[in-house]
Each structure stands twice: as C-alpha cells, then as structure tokens.
Amino acid sequence: MPSSESAHPPPADALDSRRADLRRMKLIAAGMLVLAIAGLVLAEWQGAQGGWAWVKAFCEAAAVGAMADWFAVVALFRHPLGLPIPHTAIVPESKDRIADNLAAFVRDHFLEPGTLLAKLEQADPAAKLAEWLAEPGNTQRLTGILQAAVAEGLSLMDDDAVRRLIDKQLARLVERWDAPGAASRLLQLLTQDGRHHELLDSALKQAGVYLQQPEVKEQVSDMVLKYARREWPKMLAVVGWVKSPDTMADDFAVKLTDALLDEMAAVLNEPGHPLRQRYHAWFEGFIERLQHDPALRDKAQALKVELLQHPALRDYVGSLWTDLKAHLQANLSAPDSPMAERLQQAMARLGKELGRDPALREAINRHVLSVAGRMAESMRFTLTHHISQTIKGWDTPHLVEQVELGVGRDLQFIRLNGTLVGGLIGLLLHALLLLVH
C-alpha cells in the first residue's frame, strides 16, 4: 500500500529545505562533539593540571553527554553504527505498535461520540448556518458549488442506462395501471353535478358554430349534388328543366343545416330532451360496462398495451431524458440562469428563517446531532482501522525519513544541550572533588 506521503509528496523545495536544515544541525552537533574531544586531548597533553584540569573535566563530561545523546537520537530512527543493538531503530521496529496506538488515541480523544456531540451542540450549527447564509456572497458561492456538483454528476451518468430505466419504470407503472377502472372513475367525476351535460352543451355549441360557416354549407351542397348525380342522373336531368340542380342543392344544404341548428338549440334549451336523456343513459351505461363488462375491460387493457408499445410513444419517452438533461445542463452552466437565481433566493430565505425562528434552529440542530451521533458511532472504529492500516502500509524507510525530517532538526538540539549540560556537570563534579580533597 503506498504511503500518503508518496501519494501526495510535499514540494521539492520544501523537502530540500528540511534536509538542508537537518544536515546543518547535525554538523553543528557533531562539531560540538569534535571540539569536546579535541579539548579533552589537549587538556591531557598539557598535563591536566591547574586550569587544564577544569578544561579536561568540562570536555570529558561534554564528550560523554554528546555521545550519549547522539546514541539516543540515532536509536530512534536506525541502529547506531549499523549494529543490531536491542531497543534501537525504535520508529521502524515499532511502526505497527505506533500505528495502533495512534489510531486508538484518535479514536478515544477525537472520535468519541460524547465529546464530538458536546462540541457540536455548543457550536450551534443552525445559527452558524444562518449567519453564513446571510452573506449574499456565500449563497452565490454555494449555488456555484451545487451547480458544478450536479453538472458533474449529470456528465457521469450513462444516458442509455437512464433511458432504459425510465422505459422500464414506465412499463411497470402502465402494467400496474387499471386503465378501465381509471376511465370509469374519471367519467363518474364528469357525471357529478351534471358536468357531462356541460360537455354535451359545449360540443353542441361548437358544432353550431361550425355549421353556420358559409364554406360548410357549400361543402354540404356539393356533397348533395354529387350524390344525386351518381344515384339519380335521369331524374336530375328532368328536374333540371324546371330548376337548376345547383340552386336546389344550395337550398337543401341551407335547410339541412338550419334544421340541425334548430334541433341542437332544442337540445340545449330543454333539459328533458329525448336526445339528452339518451346521451345520459349511454354515459351511465358506458361507465357500468367499464366497471363490469369483461370484454370492454379487455379491450381497454389491450389498447393500453398497444399504446405503450407504440414506436412513437417509446421514441418520445426516450427523448425525455435527452431533453431534460440538456435543459438542466443549460441551466447549470449559467451562473445567472433562472434555476441558479431561484436556488440562491431559496438559500437566502432559509438563512432569514433560521435567523428569526428559534424553533426551526432547534429542530435543525437536533437533526444534525442525531445524524452526527449515528455517523460518529458507525465510523469511529472504521476510521480507527483505516488510520492503523494506512500507517502500517507506509513504506518504512520513507516513513523514517519523513519523521526524521519533521522532528530531527529539533532533536539535534538535544545533542547540543547534552554537550553543554554534560560539560557543566563535569565542572560541577570537578569542583565537588576539589572541595572533598
């Protein structure tokens, strides 16, 4: 498993700077050790008497302290001088234990549900959200983020799969749909308060307007004349000596349309007209047949299936997703689209409502705490395991290098302090010995 550092390495300039700082501090610490040893050799060469005795005491203790601290610092990261001394190379040898301990520490101190929920409740997320949404720039940025997220989601969708899903769901809905029952219920609604008679009246009025048009009367006249010439040509020729057939056809068309208009007016003006009664009886009978006539119900169901399987309908259903997706993408790509404007207005209204409605804030806070509690409990051990396994999977030399680059420079000060403090202790011990003797 690659390490997170290798997956996201720091910039080369930062690594070079850290390595240079670490080398410089190591050289300074090593230089202090060399000076202590050189001072010790020089003091011995001078006989280690008088002032040189003090130099020897200082340098001897400083050298011991420097070497001891060098051993301690090196032992954290590797075996000193390459020797497999027990309890050295602590970081690489204890990587798994460090991983488990770090994961447990995060679990117990950062992911403990009670602690998280207490801090979350204290933060009052609903109030924070209201304050944040009160800024127009924030709602605009959030709108842009949501638009981009939805647009990205749309671009990742498989159009053919979506079309198949829509087609499948539509087929399932239509299959479960009781077409005769739905038609029966619809017609029953029309019969309430005589609304089906209003439908008849509207149809008669429209027919009356149609029959009153001159071109309609001309069409009726042409049809009558054409029929008479085909069926009674000889009679029409004889009658033609008395009156023009065209004139007779025109007169007949006028009388016929006038008769139809008079009959329709009578139906409109007489609630008990026989035609209206027959229409009502047919309507009621048709509703009854839709409910109980197996043959009619089967025909209605067959018509439903035929309609569902019609190529035009399937092509239309298939184009719905294409049109919807194109419409959404056009709205999502424009920051000033109607969709973006309505979304921004909705978020601004939400911010205002949260600001002035304590009950709404309390409800949202309760919901957030409930969701956060469930998530914290379910993710606590998952994240702990993830942290532990991730650290265990890191490349050991790389991990050691990164830890050393992170804290190694500061650890070199231990070596420097050990050199100086050791020297001062050497002076103190030499002074005590002089006092004793």
Stockholm file with secondary structure:
# STOCKHOLM 1.0

chainA/1-437         MPSSESAHPPPADALDSRRADLRRMKLIAAGMLVLAIAGLVLAEWQGAQGGWAWVKAFCEAAAVGAMADWFAVVALFRHPLGLPIPHTAIVPESKDRIADNLAAFVRDHFLEPGTLLAKLEQADPAAKLAEWLAEPGNTQRLTGILQAAVAEGLSLMDDDAVRRLIDKQLARLVERWDAPGAASRLLQLLTQDGRHHELLDSALKQAGVYLQQPEVKEQVSDMVLKYARREWPKMLAVVGWVKSPDTMADDFAVKLTDALLDEMAAVLNEPGHPLRQRYHAWFEGFIERLQHDPALRDKAQALKVELLQHPALRDYVGSLWTDLKAHLQANLSAPDSPMAERLQQAMARLGKELGRDPALREAINRHVLSVAGRMAESMRFTLTHHISQTIKGWDTPHLVEQVELGVGRDLQFIRLNGTLVGGLIGLLLHALLLLVH
#=GR chainA/1-437 SS CCCHHHHSCCCHHHHHHHHHHHHHHHHHHHHHHHHHHHHHHHHHHTTSCTHHHHHHHHHHHHHHHHHHHHHHHHHHHSCGGGCCCTTCSHHHHTHHHHHHHHHHHHHHHTSCHHHHHHHHHHHCHHHHHHHHHTSHHHHHHHHHHHHHHHHHHHHHSCHHHHHHHHHHHHHHHHHHCCHHHHHHHHHHHHHGGGHHHHHHHHHHHHHHHHHTSHHHHHHHHHHHHHHHHHHCHHHHHHHTTTSCHHHHHHHHHHHHHHHHHHHHHHHHHCTTCHHHHHHHHHHHHHHHHHHHCHHHHHHHHHHHHHHHHCHHHHHHHHHHHHHHHHHHHHHHHCTTSHHHHHHHHHHHHHHHHHHHCHHHHHHHHHHHHHHHHHHHHHHHHHHHHHHHHHHHHSCHHHHHHHHHHHHHHHHHHHHHHHHHHHHHHHHHHHHHHHHHC
#=GC SS_cons         CCCHHHHSCCCHHHHHHHHHHHHHHHHHHHHHHHHHHHHHHHHHHTTSCTHHHHHHHHHHHHHHHHHHHHHHHHHHHSCGGGCCCTTCSHHHHTHHHHHHHHHHHHHHHTSCHHHHHHHHHHHCHHHHHHHHHTSHHHHHHHHHHHHHHHHHHHHHSCHHHHHHHHHHHHHHHHHHCCHHHHHHHHHHHHHGGGHHHHHHHHHHHHHHHHHTSHHHHHHHHHHHHHHHHHHCHHHHHHHTTTSCHHHHHHHHHHHHHHHHHHHHHHHHHCTTCHHHHHHHHHHHHHHHHHHHCHHHHHHHHHHHHHHHHCHHHHHHHHHHHHHHHHHHHHHHHCTTSHHHHHHHHHHHHHHHHHHHCHHHHHHHHHHHHHHHHHHHHHHHHHHHHHHHHHHHHSCHHHHHHHHHHHHHHHHHHHHHHHHHHHHHHHHHHHHHHHHHC
//
